[in-house]
Amino acid sequence: MPEKLSPLDFISASAEGVMLDVRSPGEFERAHIPGAISFPMFNNEERAAVGTCYKKEGKDKAVELGLSIVGPKLATWVKSAKKLSQGKPVLIHCWRGGMRSGSMAWLLETAGLQVKLLIGGYKAYRHLVLNSLANPIPLRVLGGKTGSGKTEILLEMKKRGFQVIDLEGIAHHRGSAFGHLGLAPQPSSEHFENVLFHELCQLDLQKTIWVEDESRHIGKVFMNLEFYNQLRDAPVLFLDIDAQYRLPYLVKVYAQYPKELLAEAIEKIKKRLGGQHYQKALDCLDLGEFEEVAAITLQYYDKAYLHGLEQRNSQKIHRLEVHSLDTQKQVDAILPHLMNA
């Protein structure tokens, strides 16, 4: 019989094995356990057909239909699983830890593979994720207006031994109307939570974890409410960096993209900029005056960020003026303040 594991033990065992997610491709694409390989028992259409049959004709007929679908695939699955596992244990899960994962586990174990099953399936794993994100996490927040280079600072801090989670990196978005440019498609909010949970699993929850100041939505990703509330309540090290330093940085990051894409991004904040500023931004963009475009958009983003900062507990905000956009110099300047922020 396959060994049955709790979600935590399943994740731990995955370090020495291969995770196979036997849910449909659509389920996997929406969200999955990081590191899992899509190994569907049914494709999207087949899963829908079996589900419809179950509702209309009952379990027995649905099982018969399922068997007729999977029968021709059995030998291929065994061959593929052996190739993927290379002698390592195979860890299998479906949605609830029911028929799909149980059937695949029986097949692969019969074929001689060492198989482990996730008790409760992906659903149980999700309960673990959500409960973990609701538990107290020792967060500290690095704040600063748009263009302060906060992500680069955090990554440098990580190199220097600080515990860091790059929320924008997980979300594949820089957190503004322009934030998607040049990045991979965003994950679902659910998968963002899964990756965030796995990042936390690698860290010491007894020590400070640094994150960037964010609104609850990072592009199309909505942050888990319990985690977000902790982020909003955490102490903030606010880097006050003048626009003269931030404007060249923004030009360097965004001027490389086609003007049409930049114009589309400006369109997203048209109402917030106001008609006059919006048109001026487009005119400057057309002329290639990228720093002026950045200056116009910063009028909105700076006000929005400071408004959000004002909603925090002022006693938990430590302000620090920084006169550089050189990441090494920035970290050198803030290093004495990191432990006390």
C-alpha positions in Angstrom: 0.0 0.0 0.0 1.2 3.5 -0.8 2.5 5.5 2.2 0.0 8.3 3.1 1.4 11.6 4.2 0.1 14.8 5.8 0.5 18.0 3.7 3.6 19.0 5.7 5.2 15.6 5.5 4.3 15.5 1.8 6.1 18.7 1.1 9.1 17.5 3.2 9.2 14.2 1.3 9.1 16.1 -2.1 12.7 17.1 -1.5 13.8 13.5 -2.1 11.1 12.6 -4.6 9.0 13.7 -7.6 5.6 15.3 -7.1 2.9 14.3 -9.7 -0.3 16.3 -9.8 -2.9 14.1 -11.4 -5.6 16.8 -11.6 -6.6 18.2 -15.0 -4.3 20.7 -16.8 -6.8 23.5 -16.0 -6.7 22.8 -12.3 -2.9 22.7 -12.4 -2.7 25.9 -14.4 -4.9 27.8 -11.9 -2.6 26.8 -9.0 -0.5 24.0 -7.8 2.0 22.9 -5.2 5.4 24.6 -6.2 7.7 21.9 -7.7 4.8 19.6 -8.8 4.7 18.2 -12.3 1.4 18.1 -14.2 0.6 14.5 -14.7 -3.2 14.5 -15.5 -5.4 11.5 -15.4 -8.0 13.3 -17.5 -7.5 16.3 -19.8 -9.9 19.3 -19.3 -12.6 17.9 -21.7 -12.4 14.4 -20.3 -12.7 15.6 -16.7 -15.8 17.7 -17.7 -17.4 14.7 -19.4 -16.9 12.4 -16.4 -18.2 15.1 -14.1 -21.3 15.6 -16.2 -21.9 11.8 -16.4 -21.6 11.5 -12.6 -24.3 14.2 -12.2 -26.7 12.8 -14.8 -26.2 9.1 -14.6 -24.5 8.4 -11.3 -21.2 7.1 -9.9 -21.1 3.7 -11.6 -21.6 5.1 -15.1 -19.0 7.8 -14.4 -16.5 5.2 -13.3 -17.2 3.2 -16.5 -16.6 6.2 -18.6 -13.4 7.1 -16.7 -12.1 3.6 -17.2 -12.7 3.7 -20.9 -10.8 6.9 -21.1 -7.8 5.9 -19.0 -7.4 2.4 -20.2 -5.3 3.2 -23.3 -3.1 5.5 -21.3 -1.9 3.1 -18.6 1.3 1.9 -20.3 2.3 5.4 -21.2 1.8 6.7 -17.7 4.0 4.0 -16.2 6.7 4.7 -18.8 6.5 8.5 -18.2 6.5 8.1 -14.4 9.6 5.8 -14.4 11.4 8.3 -16.6 10.5 11.3 -14.3 11.3 9.5 -11.1 14.6 8.0 -12.0 14.3 5.6 -9.0 13.1 8.3 -6.6 9.8 8.0 -4.7 6.7 9.3 -6.5 4.5 11.6 -4.6 1.0 11.7 -6.0 -2.0 13.9 -5.3 -5.3 15.0 -6.8 -8.0 17.4 -5.5 -9.3 15.6 -2.5 -7.0 12.5 -2.3 -9.7 10.3 -3.8 -10.2 8.2 -6.8 -7.8 9.9 -9.2 -4.7 9.8 -7.0 -5.7 6.4 -5.5 -6.0 4.8 -9.0 -2.7 6.3 -10.2 -1.0 5.2 -7.0 -2.2 1.7 -7.5 -1.0 1.6 -11.1 2.5 3.0 -10.4 3.0 0.9 -7.3 2.0 -2.2 -9.3 4.6 -1.2 -11.8 7.2 -1.3 -9.1 7.5 2.4 -8.2 7.7 3.6 -4.6 4.6 5.7 -4.1 3.4 8.2 -1.5 0.0 9.8 -1.3 -1.1 13.2 0.0 -3.9 12.7 2.6 -6.8 15.0 1.7 -5.2 16.0 -1.6 -4.6 19.5 -2.8 -7.6 20.7 -0.8 -5.8 19.7 2.5 -2.6 21.4 1.2 -4.6 24.6 0.7 -5.9 24.5 4.2 -2.3 24.3 5.4 -1.3 27.3 3.2 -4.1 29.5 4.4 -3.6 28.6 8.1 0.1 29.3 7.9 -0.4 32.7 6.3 -2.8 33.6 9.2 -0.2 32.7 11.8 2.0 35.5 13.2 4.9 36.3 10.9 7.8 38.6 12.1 7.5 41.0 9.1 9.4 44.3 8.7 8.5 46.5 5.7 10.9 48.4 3.4 8.9 51.5 2.2 9.6 54.2 -0.3 8.0 56.1 -3.1 7.9 54.7 -6.7 11.3 54.4 -8.3 13.3 54.1 -5.0 14.8 50.8 -6.1 13.2 48.9 -3.1 13.3 45.5 -4.9 17.0 45.8 -5.7 17.7 46.9 -2.1 15.9 43.8 -0.7 17.8 41.5 -3.0 21.1 43.1 -1.9 20.0 42.7 1.7 19.3 39.0 1.0 22.9 38.6 -0.3 24.1 40.1 3.0 22.3 37.6 5.1 18.9 39.2 5.8 15.7 37.2 5.5 13.8 38.6 2.5 10.7 37.7 0.5 10.3 39.5 -2.9 6.5 39.8 -3.1 6.7 41.5 -6.5 9.0 38.8 -7.8 6.4 36.2 -6.8 3.6 38.2 -8.4 5.6 38.9 -11.6 4.6 42.6 -11.3 6.2 45.8 -10.1 3.0 47.1 -8.5 2.1 50.0 -10.9 0.3 50.5 -14.1 3.6 49.9 -15.8 4.5 47.0 -13.6 3.8 44.1 -15.9 6.1 45.3 -18.7 8.8 42.8 -19.5 7.7 40.2 -17.0 6.2 36.8 -17.2 2.4 36.4 -17.0 1.1 36.8 -13.4 0.1 33.8 -11.4 -3.4 33.5 -9.9 -3.8 34.9 -6.4 -4.1 31.3 -5.2 -0.8 30.3 -6.7 0.8 33.4 -5.3 -0.2 32.2 -1.9 1.2 28.8 -2.5 4.6 30.2 -3.6 4.6 32.7 -0.7 3.9 29.8 1.7 6.8 27.8 0.3 9.1 30.9 0.6 8.1 31.2 4.3 8.9 27.5 4.8 12.5 28.2 3.9 12.9 30.9 6.5 13.3 31.1 10.3 10.0 32.4 11.6 11.7 33.4 14.9 13.7 36.1 13.0 12.8 39.2 11.1 11.6 38.8 7.5 11.8 41.8 5.2 9.2 42.6 2.5 8.5 45.6 0.3 5.6 47.9 1.1 2.6 46.9 -1.1 -1.0 47.6 -1.6 -3.2 44.6 -1.3 -3.3 44.1 -5.1 0.0 43.7 -7.0 -1.2 43.9 -10.5 -4.0 41.3 -10.8 -2.8 39.4 -7.8 -4.8 40.0 -4.6 -2.8 39.3 -1.4 -4.1 37.0 1.2 -6.0 39.2 3.7 -4.5 37.7 6.9 -1.0 38.1 5.5 -1.7 41.6 4.2 -3.1 42.8 7.5 0.2 41.7 9.1 2.1 43.6 6.5 0.1 46.7 7.1 0.7 46.4 10.9 4.4 45.8 10.7 7.1 48.3 11.4 8.2 50.3 8.3 11.6 51.6 7.3 10.6 54.4 4.9 13.3 55.5 2.6 12.7 59.2 1.6 14.5 59.6 -1.7 14.1 62.7 -3.7 12.6 62.6 -7.2 15.9 63.8 -8.8 17.3 60.4 -8.0 14.3 58.3 -8.8 13.5 59.8 -12.2 16.6 58.5 -14.0 16.0 55.1 -12.5 12.4 55.0 -13.8 13.6 56.0 -17.3 16.2 53.3 -17.2 13.7 50.6 -16.3 10.8 51.6 -18.5 12.0 53.6 -21.5 13.3 50.4 -23.1 9.7 49.3 -23.8 7.7 50.2 -26.9 5.9 53.6 -26.7 2.6 51.9 -27.5 2.8 49.8 -24.4 3.8 52.8 -22.3 0.8 54.7 -23.7 -1.5 51.8 -22.7 -0.1 51.9 -19.2 -0.6 55.7 -18.9 -4.2 55.2 -20.1 -4.8 53.0 -17.0 -4.2 56.0 -14.7 -5.8 58.6 -17.0 -8.6 59.6 -14.5 -6.1 59.8 -11.6 -3.7 62.0 -13.6 -6.4 64.3 -14.9 -7.1 65.1 -18.5 -4.4 67.8 -18.8 -1.6 65.8 -17.2 -2.6 62.7 -19.1 -2.4 64.5 -22.5 0.9 66.1 -21.6 2.3 62.7 -20.6 1.3 61.3 -24.0 2.8 64.3 -25.9 6.1 63.9 -24.0 6.1 60.2 -24.7 5.6 60.9 -28.4 8.6 63.2 -28.3 10.7 60.7 -26.4 10.9 62.9 -23.3 10.8 60.0 -20.9 12.0 61.7 -17.8 9.1 64.2 -18.1 6.7 61.4 -18.6 8.0 59.8 -15.4 7.8 63.2 -13.5 4.1 63.5 -14.5 3.2 60.0 -13.4 5.1 60.4 -10.1 2.8 63.3 -9.1 0.1 60.7 -8.8 2.1 57.8 -7.5 3.9 59.8 -4.8 0.6 61.2 -3.5 -1.0 57.7 -3.5 2.0 56.2 -1.7 2.1 58.9 1.0 -1.7 58.6 1.5 -1.2 54.9 2.1 1.7 55.6 4.5 -0.5 58.0 6.5 -3.0 55.2 7.2 -0.3 53.3 9.1 0.6 53.7 12.8 3.0 56.7 12.7 4.9 55.3 15.7 5.9 52.2 13.6 7.4 54.3 10.8 11.1 55.1 10.8 12.0 57.7 8.2 15.4 57.8 6.6 16.7 60.2 3.9 18.8 58.5 1.3 20.6 60.5 -1.4 21.5 57.8 -3.9 20.0 55.2 -6.2 23.2 53.1 -6.2 22.0 49.9 -4.5 25.2 49.2 -2.7 25.4 52.7 -1.3 21.7 52.5 -0.3 22.2 49.3 1.7 25.3 50.7 3.3 23.4 53.8 4.4 20.4 51.9 5.8 22.4 49.0 7.4 22.6 50.6 10.8 18.8 51.1 10.8 17.8 47.7 9.7 17.8 45.9 13.0 15.9 48.7 14.7 13.2 49.5 12.1 
